């Protein structure tokens, strides 16, 4: 599975550099000279980083073979990806990556199916699981221990103990 770790926003200058909006918690690990990143759409082919520098909360990146502004402009809008198999698991058992949660079945304590986790939204106060309920509706569930006491990746499920009315919103 491909994980998006950034998006090329625009060209920067005339030497083929681009501005990248970072969407990974580990930019220093993911964006290093010599690293090769997949692209989405894949037709652009993999890109190898030549140099990286921070700039106003984003990164300025030069890729091998992109020599001028026209080449950089052709990359505008591309998503930069890595393979999920290349991501090391967290040492903390209570830390999860978005791709690990998406697709899990949500059940209540009695084991009744409540729906499927179809996304994760990162809010300022807490992360939210996007739950597609069995009735077809969608609900945002705060990803906190009081409401999501169990995440069982091996069993492919999360146990929810939602407060009254949460799943009716």
N, C-alpha and C positions, 0 to 999 in steps of 0.2 A: 504494500500500500504506500502510495506517495503522500508525504506530509508537506504541506506548504509552509515554508519558513520565511517567505518574504515576497514582495511584489516590486517590480521595476516601475517606478513612478514616471521618470522622464530622463532625458539626456542631461548631462551636466558638462558645460564647456564644449570645446571643439576637439578634444583628444580621445573621444570614445568612451568617456566615463558615464555612468548612470547613477541616479539617485534611487536607493532601495528602501522601501518601508519594511522594517523588520517585524516578523510575526513569530519569533521564537524566543524562548526564555534564555537561550544560550547563544547569543550572537557571536561571542568571542570564540566559541568552539566551532560553530557552523560556517562562519565567514572568515576563512583564513586563506592567505595566498597559497595557491596550488590545489585548493579544494575544487572538486568538480560537482556541479549542481545540475540536477535534471530540471527541465522546464515544462510548464503547462501553459499553452499547448506544447506537446512534445515535438512538433514539427520543427521548432527552433533548434532542437538538439541540445545536448548537454553543454554547459558553459563552465569554463575553468577560470577561477579567480586569479588575476594577476596581482592586484593590489586592492587594499581596503583602507578607508579612513572614516572616522566619524564626522558627521556634519549636521548640526541642528536637530539632534534626535534621530537622525537617519544615518545611512551609510552611503558613502560615495565609493563605487566599485568600478574597477577596470577589469574587463574580461579579455583573455587571450584572443587575439584575432579581431577584436573590435577596435578599429583604429581611428575612427572619426565620428563626428556628430551624426552623420547619416546612419552609420552602423548602430550607434547607440539608440537613435530614434526608432529603428526597426525593432528594438527589444521592448519598447514601451508597452506596459500592461502585462508582460509575461510574469507568471508566478514561478518562483524558485522553489524547488522541492528536494527532499531527501527521502530515501527509502526508510520505512518504519523499522525494518530489520536492522538498520544501522544505529538505532537509538537504544542506548543502554537503559536498563530498568532503573528506577529510582531506588536508592537505598532505604528511603522511608516508606514503609508499607502503606501509609495513608496518603501518598502522593500518586496521582494518576495523570496520564497524558490524555488529551481529548480523544485521540483515536482508540484508546483502550476502552473508553466508556461508551462511545457510539456503537449502537447495535446490541447493547445489553438489554435483556428483558427486565422490566420493572415489576416487582411483585410486592404484595403486602406481607405482613408477618405470617399470615395463614397460607401464603403461597399462591394467592389469587393473582392472576395476570392483570396488571394495571396498564400495560402498554410497553413501548420500546423507547429507549433513549436514542434520539435521532440527531442530537447536537449538544454542544456546550457553549453557553454564552458567558463571557467574563465581565461581570459587573464590578462596580467600584466597591461594594460591600461584600459580595460573595459571588462565587461562580454559580451558574444556574444550569441545571440539566433541562434540555428541551425534550419533553416527553410527548410522544404521539400515543394518545390514549387508545384503548381498544374500541371506543365509540367513534374514533376518527378525529376527535378534537386534539388540540395541542395545549400543553400546560408547561409553565416554567416552574421548576422545583428547585428551591435553594439547596445547593450541594453542601449541606452542613450535617454534622453527625447526628443532631437531634431529629432530622427528617430522613436522612440516608445513613442509617447506622451500619449497613453492611454492603460492601462491594466485593463480590465474588467473581473475579475474572475467569477462574477455571470453570465455574458453573455457568458463566455467561449471564449473570443477573445482578441486580441491585435490589435491596430490600428497602421499601419506603414506609415511613410511619408519618404520613402527612397530617397536619392539623385539619380539623373539621372544615370542609368547604374548599380546601386548596385545589383539589382535582376538579372542582366544579367551575373554576374561573376560566 
